[in-house]
């Protein structure tokens, strides 16, 4: 008896009649049982999005070949993924440990479907944390004079480890436009979200001084436009006058870690589809 496999098909294309019927028919012809199907048609961009999870005894290559004619007929931008295959994820960090620790813990506990072949940092502060989880740690210093060389070393490390996703876990360096374009749709960043917004140094101190009532975090894809990439997940929490700066910082760390982990999980489960400067999330 042939073993049953799980696959996830994601696709986008210009919205037009017959897409769902054609995709479902191709999956049926390939002997697939659809276990979950979600779709969305964007009126703003005229784009159709779909995510389908299936179970089948059909091999990956045969299923891929069965879907190829449909992809060509409708001009689909489509990908077929194996369910349960962890996404190889490189994590970048600087000195703050909260986001990195949360990702490492969730990965080890089996709740985050990623594999972490390496951690890269421009400082050495987190080397003991990496050692605790048994993940190789690479110290790549970055200065204005060495930035291009450092990013070259990063690209080499990604290629050597078959990296599919890069996560900036409070990595306090601005990536070059060239590296951002190289990582388009494959790099996730996290930053605080204040209403109103406070940029620059000591944002929680600025927020405390202004009596901010809501703090939060935003996880988004990295683009050349700093902190303006397509948003994957956001979370906000209420604060008040009784919270000290230290308490705001602690609460901010918690919400940043949760928000980043959620974005990484949705990406790793192939639930995020890009719609220009926005995203479609099938959760």
N, C-alpha and C positions, 0 to 999 in steps of 0.2 A: 504494500500500500504506500502510495506516494505521500510525502510529508506535506502538510499545509503551511503555506507561507502567508505573511501579512505584508501588504504594500500600501503606500499612500501616493495617490496621484494628485498633483497640484497643477493648475493651469490658469492662464489668462489669455484673452484675445478680444478683438472687437466684438461687441455684443451683436448677435445675429441668431435667427431661428435655427433650431435643429441641433445645437451643440450638445445639450443634455442627452437627447435621444441617440445621437451618434456615439458619444462616449459610453453611455450605458450599454448600447448594443455591442460595441467592441469589447467591453469587459465581459459581457455575457458570452460572446463567441470564444473568449479566452478561458471560459470556465470559472469566472470569478463570482464570488458572493459579496455583494456590497453590504458592508456593516455600518457605514456612516457616510453621509453625503451632505455637503453644504455648498451653497452657491450665493452669489451676489452680483447684481448688475448695477454699475455705477452710472447714474444719470449725469454726473458731472463730467466724466471722462469718456462715457460710452464704452466702457470696458466691462467684460464679463469675467468673473472669477469663480473658481470651483475647487473644492477639495474633496476627494473620494478615498475612503479607506475600504480595502477589500481583503478577503481571504481566498486563497486558491492553491491548488497543487501545481499550477503552471509556474514555470521558471521565470526569473526576472527577464532574461533575454527574450523569451518567447512573448511574454506580456508586452515588453517594450516594442517588439516588432509588430504586434497586433495593434498597438495604439498609434504607431507612426503614420499610417495613412490618414487617420482622423486628424492628427496634428497638422499634416500638410494641407488637408482639405479646408480646414477652418483657420489656418494660420496661427495655430496655438503656440504660445510660449509655455512649454510643459516640462515637468520633471516627475520621474518615478523614483520613489524612495522605499527602501526596505524598512519595515517596522522593526524596532528594537535595535537597529544599528546605531550605536552611539556616535554623535557628531564630534569629530576631533577638534578640540577647542584650546586655543592658546590664550592664556590670560596675561594681560599687562597690568602692572600695579606699581605704585610708588612707595609710600610709607604707611598709608592707612590700611589697616588689616580687615576691616569689617566686611566689605563686599567680597574680598578674596576668600576669607574664612567661611563665609556663608555658602559660596559656590562649592568650595572644596568639601564641606560637610554634606551638602545635599548630594553631590556626586558620589561620595563614598557611601552614603546611606541608600543609594539606589533610586532616589526620587528625581534625579535630574539626568536625562538621557544624553550625557556628554562624556567624552574621554579627554583627560587633560594630560597631554604629553609633556608640557613645559609651562613654566611661569617665567616671565621676563620682567625685570624691574630696572629702573635707572638708579636705584639705591639698594643697599644691602639689608635694610631693616627687616624684611620679611623672609629672609633665608631660613630661619628656624621654623617658621610656620610651614613653609614648603617642605622642609625635611620631615616634619611631624606627619605630613600626609604622604610622604614618599614620592613627591613630584620633583623632577629636576628643576633647579633654579638657575637662571641665566642673568648675570648682572651685565647690563649694557648701558653704560653711562651716556648721557646726552648733554652736549653743550652746543652753543651756536656753531662752533667750529667742527664738531664731530657729528652733527645731526644726520647728514647724508650718509655717512659711514655707518652710523648706528642703525638707520632704517634699512640699509643694505644687509646688515647682519641679521636684522629681524626677518627680512624676506627670505634669506637663506635658511633660517631656522624653521620658518613656516613650510618651505618646500621640503626640507629634510624630514619633517614630521607629518607630512600629509595633512596640514591644518585646513579645516573647512570653515572655521569660525574664529574670530578674534574678539575677545571681550576686554574692554577697558574698565577695569575694576578700580576706579579712582586713580587712574594713571594720569599724572599731572604734567603731561606733555602734549603740545599741539602737534598733530601729525601733519606732514607736508601734504600739499594737494596731490602730488604724485602717489603717495601711499594711500591716501583716502580713495582715489580713483581705483587703485589696485584692489582695494578691499570693498568696493561698492557692493552693498547688500550682504556683506559677510563680516561686518564689524559692528559691535554694539557698545554704546557708551552710556554712562549714568551721570547725572548731575542733579543738584538740588533744584527745587522749584519753589520759589517764594512768590507770594502775591501781596504787595508788588515785588518785582524782581530786584535782587541785590547781586551785583557782579563784583568781581575783584576779590581782594583778600578779606578773610574773616566774615563771610556772609551771615553766619548765625549771630555774630555780635552786632552786625548792622540791623538784622531783623529784630533782635531783642531791643535795641535802642529805639526802633520805630514802633514797637508794640504790635508786631505782626500777629495775626490770629490764626493763620493757616500756613503750615509748611508742608513740604512734600518732596517728591523726586520724579524725574522723567528719564525713561530709558528709550534710546532712539538709535537708529542706524547712523554710522559715522559718514559725514560728507565733508567736502572742502569748506562748506559754510559752517563755521564753528557753532556747535550746539543747536543746529537748525535742521538736522536730518529727520527723515520720516519717523514719527513717534510710534513706539510699540506699546508702551505701558506707562501709566502715571498713577500715583497715589498721593492723596493729601490727608493730613491729620490736623486736628484743631489744637491750638495752644492758647495760653492766656498769660495775663500779667504775673501770675504766681510762678511761672516757669523761669528758672535761672538760665543763664547762657549755657552752663554745663548740661542742664537738662535738655535744652533745645538741641545741643550737639548730639547727645545720646539718642534722642528721639529721631533726629535726622539720619543718624547712622543706620538705625533699624529700618526706616522706611526706604532708604537708598538700597540696602541689601535685599530687602523683599522685592522691590520693584525691578532691580536688575535681574534677580533670579527668575522672576516670572517671565520677563522678556526673553531670557535665554531659553527657558523651557519651551515657550511657544515657538521660538525659532527652531529649536532642536526637534520639535514634534511636527515641523513643517505646517504650522498654522498661520504663518505670516506671509502675505503676498503684497508686493509693492504696487502702489497705485500712484505713480508720479512722486509727488512730495509727501504723499500720505501712505497709509497702510490699510489693508483689510485683514482682520484677525478672525479666524474661524476657531472659536474656542468652545 
